[in-house]
Amino acid sequence: MGKVGEAVNIADLRAMARARLPRVVFDYLDGGAEDECTLRDNVRAFRRWNFRPRHGVKLPALDLSATVMGQTLAWPAMTAPIGYSGLMHRDGEKGAGRAAARAGIASVLSTISGARLEDMAATGVPLFMQIYLLGGRAAGEATIARAQGAGVKGLFLTIDTPVGGLRERDVRNGLAQLLGRDLVAKARYLPDILAHPGWVADYLLGARMSHLPNVVIPGQGPLPLIDVASALQRSVVRWDDLPWIRAQWKGPIAIKGVLTGEDARRAIDGGADAVVVSNHGGRQLDGVAAGLDALPEVVAAAGGQCEVLMDGGIRRGGDIVKALALGARAVLLGRASAYGLAAGGEQGVDRALAILQADLTRTMMLLGCASVAQLGATHLERR
């Protein structure tokens, strides 16, 4: 795997991704909304907790396995839905899915994906589908039916995107122009793009997107990528959509974007099987709570009536342990896996997941805890 195989931690993979990608693409992956306060706080929140280890104990074989929405995972993680993954590396979502399958975890495919969900299902990974109602209910029904036919294990309904967050890096860099149809407007990117020949070769070999193959609008075909931003504003999932979606889908449903106990209760009352404590990686409303800080309130409100997952800021296996100790059933890995994809494609995701799994194993052993099921608040103290 070359340099990617030499990465010691996720920060190394981030640095490799930064070197490999043109700035406009890297900043899309790396950036957040407005002043990026929530983006940074997602990471800092984990530093606000100390471990309380049990030393001098003999541990049996570690049990890192977890059951999430009916799927048994080798360790409690899933790769998170990342839009435009195909722009980061030609291996895209399919490469990430194959890596997740080898690691024994699941994958959540973004609606804003360049990979057909049927092709993703064929990678062998336990596959979940993240849903925006892009194109309206008719297009949504078609996507849900395809997901059912492809053996998708569950749906993740994202509720925190009534409008796209103000991602100022993308505005300054002109991401919309790069993704648009105006060839003259794209010329401004040539110096930076040509300075990254590896990415250019990747792009020519397939690291590009023009339409969303999983959003097929009746009578029109796949949604053009350039139309995604306006379509998102017309397609937010609302609470009154839940009965309709439940009627269409025969399987577990998670509500993604929950940050309060009130929303957790609404999700449960609407029949959700799981909620995901998430602030969209700090990419939507800047100034909201870090995912880890919001987790205890949501867990308390859920009261064991649904599974609670979380994402945001996870860069080490010890971060996973802290999330589990505060009540999460599992975590979603967003940037941690995406940096690996951007740095080295499928092999980069292999390396990212191997780093996190090794971190998780070592942390559990040093903590003196033999099973993720035994983790609890007594293993932490607030700094």
C-alpha positions in Angstrom: 0.0 0.0 0.0 3.0 2.3 -0.1 2.9 5.5 2.0 -0.8 4.8 2.8 0.3 1.6 4.5 2.8 3.5 6.6 0.1 5.8 8.1 0.2 5.6 11.9 -3.0 7.5 12.6 -5.9 9.2 10.9 -4.1 12.5 10.9 -1.4 11.0 8.7 -4.1 9.9 6.2 -5.6 13.5 6.3 -2.2 14.9 5.4 -1.8 12.5 2.5 -5.3 13.4 1.3 -4.4 17.0 1.5 -1.3 16.5 -0.6 -3.1 14.4 -3.2 -6.3 16.4 -3.8 -6.8 19.8 -5.4 -7.7 22.3 -2.8 -11.3 22.7 -3.9 -11.9 18.9 -3.5 -9.9 18.6 -0.2 -11.7 21.6 1.4 -15.1 20.0 0.4 -14.1 16.9 2.4 -12.3 18.7 5.3 -14.5 21.8 5.8 -17.5 22.8 7.8 -20.1 25.5 8.0 -19.5 29.2 8.7 -16.7 29.7 11.4 -16.3 25.9 11.7 -16.8 26.1 15.5 -18.9 22.9 15.6 -16.5 21.2 13.2 -13.6 21.7 15.6 -15.7 21.0 18.7 -16.7 17.6 17.4 -13.1 16.6 17.9 -12.4 18.5 21.1 -15.4 17.0 22.8 -13.6 13.7 23.2 -10.8 15.4 25.0 -13.2 16.6 27.7 -13.5 13.0 29.0 -10.8 11.0 30.8 -10.7 7.2 31.0 -11.1 5.4 34.4 -9.2 2.1 33.8 -9.4 -1.1 35.8 -5.7 -2.3 36.2 -4.4 -5.6 37.4 -7.2 -7.6 35.8 -6.9 -10.7 33.7 -8.9 -10.3 30.4 -10.4 -13.1 28.5 -10.5 -12.8 24.7 -11.9 -9.4 23.8 -15.4 -9.3 22.4 -15.7 -6.2 20.2 -18.8 -7.4 18.3 -22.1 -5.5 18.3 -25.5 -5.9 16.7 -26.8 -2.8 15.0 -30.2 -2.6 13.4 -30.2 -6.4 13.1 -26.7 -6.8 11.7 -23.9 -8.3 13.7 -20.7 -6.3 13.2 -17.1 -7.4 14.1 -16.7 -4.1 15.9 -19.2 -1.3 16.5 -18.8 0.9 13.5 -20.2 1.7 10.1 -18.8 3.9 7.3 -20.9 7.1 7.2 -22.6 8.4 4.1 -20.3 10.8 2.3 -21.5 12.7 -0.8 -19.4 13.1 -3.9 -17.0 10.3 -2.8 -16.3 9.6 -6.4 -14.5 12.9 -6.7 -12.0 11.9 -4.0 -10.9 8.7 -5.7 -12.1 6.6 -8.6 -12.6 3.7 -6.1 -15.3 5.8 -4.6 -18.1 4.2 -2.5 -17.6 0.7 -3.9 -14.0 0.7 -2.8 -15.0 1.9 0.6 -17.7 -0.7 0.8 -15.3 -3.5 -0.1 -12.9 -2.3 2.6 -15.7 -2.1 5.2 -16.7 -5.7 4.3 -13.2 -6.9 4.9 -13.2 -5.1 8.2 -16.4 -6.8 9.3 -18.4 -3.6 9.6 -21.3 -2.0 7.7 -21.6 0.8 5.2 -24.2 3.6 4.8 -24.5 4.8 1.2 -25.3 8.5 0.6 -28.1 9.5 -1.7 -25.6 11.9 -3.2 -23.5 9.0 -4.5 -22.0 8.2 -7.9 -22.3 4.5 -7.3 -25.5 2.5 -8.0 -26.9 1.0 -4.9 -27.2 -2.4 -6.6 -23.4 -2.2 -7.3 -22.7 -1.3 -3.7 -24.8 -4.2 -2.5 -22.7 -6.5 -4.7 -19.6 -5.6 -2.7 -20.8 -7.9 0.0 -20.9 -5.3 2.7 -23.9 -5.1 5.0 -25.4 -2.0 3.2 -27.7 0.7 4.6 -29.1 3.6 2.5 -29.2 7.2 3.6 -32.2 9.0 2.2 -33.0 12.5 1.0 -36.3 12.8 -0.8 -34.6 14.4 -3.8 -37.0 14.5 -6.8 -40.1 14.2 -4.6 -42.0 11.2 -3.3 -42.3 9.4 -6.6 -38.5 9.4 -7.0 -38.2 8.4 -3.3 -40.5 5.5 -3.8 -38.5 4.2 -6.7 -35.2 4.5 -4.7 -36.8 2.7 -1.7 -38.1 -0.1 -3.9 -34.7 -0.5 -5.5 -33.1 -0.6 -2.0 -35.5 -3.3 -0.9 -34.8 -5.4 -4.0 -31.0 -5.0 -3.6 -31.1 -6.3 -0.1 -30.3 -3.1 1.7 -30.5 -3.7 5.5 -32.1 -0.4 6.6 -32.7 3.3 5.8 -31.1 6.3 7.4 -33.4 9.3 7.0 -31.5 12.6 7.3 -33.6 15.4 8.9 -31.1 18.2 9.4 -30.9 19.6 5.9 -33.8 21.9 5.2 -31.2 24.0 3.4 -27.5 23.5 2.9 -25.2 24.9 5.5 -23.0 27.9 4.5 -19.7 26.1 3.8 -17.5 29.1 3.3 -14.5 27.1 2.0 -16.7 25.8 -0.8 -18.0 29.3 -1.6 -14.5 30.8 -1.7 -13.1 27.9 -3.7 -16.0 27.9 -6.2 -17.1 24.3 -5.8 -20.4 25.0 -7.5 -18.5 26.2 -10.6 -16.3 23.2 -10.6 -19.3 20.9 -10.6 -21.2 23.1 -13.1 -21.4 23.0 -16.9 -19.5 26.2 -17.7 -16.2 25.1 -19.1 -14.8 28.7 -19.0 -15.6 28.9 -15.3 -13.7 25.7 -14.7 -10.5 27.2 -16.2 -9.6 28.9 -12.9 -9.0 25.4 -11.4 -6.4 24.3 -14.0 -3.2 25.4 -12.2 -4.2 23.7 -8.9 -5.6 20.6 -10.7 -2.5 20.2 -12.9 -0.4 20.4 -9.8 -2.0 17.2 -8.6 -1.3 14.7 -11.5 -2.3 11.7 -9.5 -5.8 13.1 -8.9 -6.0 14.1 -12.6 -5.2 10.6 -13.7 -7.8 9.3 -11.3 -10.4 11.8 -12.7 -9.7 10.7 -16.2 -10.1 7.0 -15.2 -13.5 7.6 -13.6 -13.3 9.9 -10.5 -16.1 12.1 -11.8 -19.9 12.5 -11.3 -22.5 14.1 -13.5 -25.8 12.5 -12.3 -27.1 10.7 -9.2 -27.9 7.2 -10.3 -30.0 6.5 -7.2 -32.3 9.5 -7.7 -34.3 8.8 -10.9 -37.0 11.3 -11.5 -40.0 9.9 -13.4 -40.0 11.1 -16.9 -36.7 12.8 -16.6 -34.0 10.3 -15.5 -31.2 10.6 -13.0 -30.9 13.9 -11.2 -28.1 16.0 -12.6 -25.4 16.8 -10.0 -25.7 20.5 -10.6 -29.3 20.4 -9.5 -28.7 18.8 -6.1 -28.5 22.1 -4.0 -31.9 23.3 -5.2 -33.4 19.9 -5.0 -32.3 19.6 -1.3 -34.3 22.7 -0.4 -37.5 21.1 -1.8 -37.0 17.7 -0.3 -36.3 17.8 3.5 -37.6 14.7 5.3 -40.2 15.8 7.9 -41.8 14.0 10.7 -45.1 13.6 8.8 -43.1 11.7 6.1 -42.4 8.8 8.5 -45.7 7.0 8.2 -45.5 7.1 4.4 -41.8 5.9 4.4 -42.7 3.2 6.9 -45.4 2.0 4.6 -42.9 1.8 1.7 -40.1 0.2 3.6 -40.1 -3.3 5.2 -37.1 -3.0 7.5 -35.4 -0.9 10.2 -35.3 2.9 9.9 -32.9 5.3 11.6 -33.4 9.0 12.0 -30.1 10.9 11.4 -29.5 14.4 12.7 -30.9 14.1 16.2 -29.3 16.4 18.8 -32.0 16.8 21.5 -34.1 14.6 23.7 -37.2 16.1 22.2 -36.3 14.9 18.7 -35.3 11.5 20.0 -38.8 11.1 21.5 -40.4 12.3 18.2 -38.4 9.7 16.3 -39.4 6.9 18.7 -43.1 8.0 18.6 -42.8 7.9 14.8 -41.6 4.3 14.8 -37.9 4.7 14.4 -35.7 1.8 15.3 -32.6 3.9 15.8 -31.5 7.5 16.0 -28.2 9.0 15.0 -26.8 11.7 17.2 -25.2 13.9 14.5 -24.6 17.5 13.5 -23.7 16.5 9.9 -20.0 16.7 10.7 -20.3 20.4 11.6 -21.4 21.1 8.0 -25.0 22.4 8.7 -25.8 24.7 11.6 -22.6 26.1 13.1 -22.8 26.5 16.9 -24.8 23.4 17.8 -23.5 20.9 20.3 -20.8 18.5 19.5 -22.1 15.0 18.9 -20.5 13.5 22.0 -21.9 16.3 24.2 -25.4 15.8 22.9 -25.2 12.0 23.2 -26.1 11.6 27.0 -29.3 13.6 26.6 -30.4 11.6 23.6 -29.6 8.3 25.3 -31.6 9.3 28.4 -34.6 10.4 26.3 -34.5 7.2 24.2 -34.7 5.1 27.4 -33.7 1.9 25.7 -36.7 2.1 23.3 -34.4 2.5 20.2 -30.8 2.1 19.4 -28.6 5.2 19.6 -25.8 5.7 17.2 -23.5 8.8 16.8 -21.0 10.4 14.5 -18.8 13.4 14.4 -15.2 14.0 15.4 -14.0 10.4 15.7 -10.3 10.2 14.9 -9.1 7.4 17.2 -10.3 4.1 18.5 -10.4 5.6 22.0 -13.0 8.1 20.7 -15.2 5.1 19.8 -14.8 3.7 23.3 -15.9 7.0 24.8 -19.0 7.2 22.6 -19.9 3.6 23.6 -19.3 4.3 27.3 -21.8 7.2 27.0 -24.5 5.0 25.6 -24.0 4.7 21.8 -24.6 1.3 20.3 -22.1 2.1 17.5 -20.5 5.0 15.6 -20.5 6.2 12.0 -17.1 6.9 10.6 -17.2 9.9 8.2 -14.0 11.8 7.7 -11.9 9.1 9.3 -12.7 6.7 6.5 -13.0 9.4 3.8 -9.4 10.7 4.5 -8.3 7.1 3.8 -10.3 7.0 0.5 -8.9 10.3 -0.6 -5.3 9.3 0.3 -5.2 5.9 -1.3 -8.6 4.7 -2.5 -9.8 1.3 -1.3 -6.4 0.5 0.2 -6.5 3.8 2.1 -9.9 2.9 3.6 -8.4 -0.5 4.6 -5.7 1.3 6.4 -8.0 3.8 8.1 -10.2 1.0 9.4 -7.2 -1.1 10.5 -5.9 1.9 12.5 -9.2 2.4 14.2 -9.8 -1.2 15.0 -6.3 -1.6 16.4 -6.8 1.5 18.5 -10.1 0.2 19.8 -8.6 -3.2 20.7 -5.6 -1.6 22.5 -7.8 0.9 24.4 -10.1 -1.8 25.6 -7.2 -3.9 26.9 -5.6 -0.9 28.6 -9.0 0.0 30.1 -9.4 -3.5 31.5 -12.7 -4.1 29.8 -13.3 -7.3 27.9 -16.4 -6.5 26.0 -17.9 -3.4 24.4 -21.2 -4.5 25.9 -19.7 -3.9 29.4 -18.7 -0.3 28.7 -20.5 2.3 30.7 -20.3 5.8 32.3 -18.1 4.4 35.1 -15.3 4.0 32.6 -15.2 7.8 32.1 -14.9 10.9 34.2 -15.5 14.5 33.0 -12.2 16.4 32.7 
